[in-house]
Amino acid sequence: MAKLDGRCLCGAITYTSQAEPAFTAVCHCAHCQRQSGAPFSIVVGVPVGELEVHGELAEHVTVSETSGADNHRKFCPSCGSPILSLNDTYPGIAIVKAGTLDDTSWLEPQVEVWCRSAQPWVQPVEGRPRWERATAP
């Protein structure tokens, strides 16, 4: 994978990273469902120090219902596009919302997480691991 570039809907926030993604995932957690308005969110994990963000992000902190960890959700204050999350459970990793990437042609999630919250009509993808929580069983 080459450089990751992305932006919010209105273009006020842009970002770039030269780092190889630490992971790509489908997240079925209830918070991602509520934030995205969809049955899941596709995310890409990159090292925080390797992510360069331009523009002023707004923040809303949610608390995980299971771990109690803070999840710092960063978004564009102008258009509301969710850009990334910083979760206290995964220090040093920025969890970027894949829908904000300029090029998603390479994206194929490696794992599905928080599947215990998955909508019953979302079918598993053959060969892709599905974890009940955010980590392997």
C-alpha positions, 0 to 999 in steps of 0.5 A: 500500500502506498500513501493514504490521503483523505478528506472530509465531505466539505474539504476543510479537513485533509489528512495523509499518511505514508505508513502501512496500515496496521490493520483494516477492519469492519467494526460492528460496534453499536457506537460505529453504527450510531455514528455512521448511520449504517450497520457497520464502519470500515476502518484503517488503523495507522500509527498516530505519529505517521498521520498528518491532519490539516484542519481543526478537528472537533471531538466527542468522547464516548465511553466503551460500554464493555471496556470502559475505555475512552474513545475520542471521536474526531470529526469535521466541525463544518460538515460533520464527517467522522475522520478518525478515533483515538481509543485508549485501549489502542494507544498510538493507533489512529483508527481512520474512517475508510470512507474518507479515503481518496482511494479505496480501491486497495481496501479489503478488510482483514477482520470483523470486530464487535460481531456480537453487535452485528445486525443479523442480516449482515452476512459473514464473508467467507474466510474473514475472521469474525471476533465477538469483541475487538480482539481475537478470542 
